[in-house]
Amino acid sequence: MVTQTTIKTSASPGLESLTVVGSSRALIRPLGLLRLCQLLSTCLAFSLVAHGRNWMGPMGNWCMFSWCFCFSMTLLILIIELSGFLSRVPLSWLDFSITCANYAVFFCLTSSIIYPVTYVQFLAYGSDRNRAIVATVFSCIACVAYATEVTWAQARPGGIAGYMATVPGRLKVVETFVACVIFLFINNPRLYKLEPALEWCVAVYAICFILTMVAIILKLGNWTNIIPIPFPTFLKSLAFVSVLMYTTAIVIWPLYQFNEVFHGQPHRATDANCQYKHPHSVCAWDRRLAVAVLTGFNLLAYLADFMYSGTNV
């Protein structure tokens, strides 16, 4: 027998303050309908692209992974809530669901941009192109649906919300996601293998990503008590170390990639691969520039995280 239970969530205008768990009635409430929309949109996006086989290559793999990841996480959340097994999940459920929604917003947003830029414009007019366009539309719909859930779950004074719905929690999602995009752009070792300094930058991205993910996992699993120091202090120290490491990367990466003294390429025209439009790919110089911009963005995110760290824990 499945017991119907309810859990309180922070409410905003138009959203009930109670979510039914362990009952099919959960699907006809605003949050349930929103998740059904997310499930359908992501399913149609990757199904249409897979049917036309228009996703080969690093950028296409990223888009396909994004839609499949969002679909799988949303399906898992629905199954757990409808089955009534919420109490058996060893996680902070509010934190887990909002973390998935936060990541899904970014995954669907980047896929909605990357896929039409690297695939749709190169497809010949016909059924394949039409399917790709429709898949992009559904990706945009999914992005809006996930963004709506994130907005509904926003922490408010006096409301019940998890840590991941606060500013520090969301900054950690941003930091790890940006690092994932950086990894996407540096998937070719030739961009950094020739210089130890550039290898250090890659190490910075990886180390900071791992440390931030550890903090997220500790919070999701309610395992903060295993840290030998107070968790707010741990978060503050983690953000401080990340700021220092990213500060070195924001100097070293552009210096060795774009300065001729360090064998860099200061102009896009010097990269022969960028002179031609290669379908489904981004040329090396553009990748270097993207990583430089994302490094600066993540440095700002870690600076903000350092200022907010230790609050709302």
Steps between C-alpha positions, in 0.01 A plus 500: 500500500633842404438770753407844375699768672559869453809712533512873546682711249557870463215651309468782255186649347317238296679200654347294780699482821444124520629236262321166502735203514403139437191584299421548133334829602853645509496504119202737476649761731707788354838347583393159369371646174819701465712188540289317244572787262873468575487124445314527170712786362836338571376161373384651171823699464736204520261266317473729198876552485573129546253411225683718250843401638599866492706514816842346431807686627590665834236772478227261396599258775470785751148585383387138500649444846329814629153398387541140617635613837211741557245241392651231726518724807144625457372145448686384813350783706148421379539127568625556855229753582218295348618176663494652848858386569618852578577418863733219389718723284820585693503855367370842583216482250437874469869554431518210253199604292599867478861404418378286209277785379786749521731279296221426252450871430863538397517173307189581297604863450843412361354221284239741363787725387768248401282265297357752251840673464702182437238280331176657377662763280706235319210266423343501156136602475281200555365267768828475692528877529136529603546239773809681624311831516211340691749336739652843567154643572428225752840559659404865549164397648678267743736781600206728581327220695806433714558872554141527624561225755817674617306826540227327700757343731685823564585544867296772668516650850287285727454228235614137517771437243820301470851634489524446123217749448705776662755724328807302623341172392415628153846648458647153554278365223620779271866434585483128428295546185739761357786260574314231301474737203872577530572126488288482185713765328835350605415144403786520248830456696687698234361818653710461814738201478797695361531735798524398870344835593189417299488156658490680834192689382329173414593371846343812651173438318495134606599553865253783560225301329564198723515706819174678421327175408614352833337793681175450305494125566568549871208738521264282295576195712490686833857384563641835607574363847785284364706814433746552790439876489171695503335470158471880449875525559556218251295681236683826564839329469395316185385822333819681603726226358296496178531877463878477534527217250271664243694825537811319374301344214347831386856633456674192361241373251467821288873570533607168352214475250498851351845651562756442223784515754364177650427346159134603511275615215385859559270512196229267381625532144823320596300180564447339159218280634294810581504622140248236397169401648535147628161342571438379854822639644662811646848596381797500739536879533132540586535223759794681659305823514193328646709341774657837583157664532359212705804509729432866575131426555574219743749716688223755558267219610754374754558855626126538559494154658779603737297803609185292558667183636394403849155660470175302478679171580 
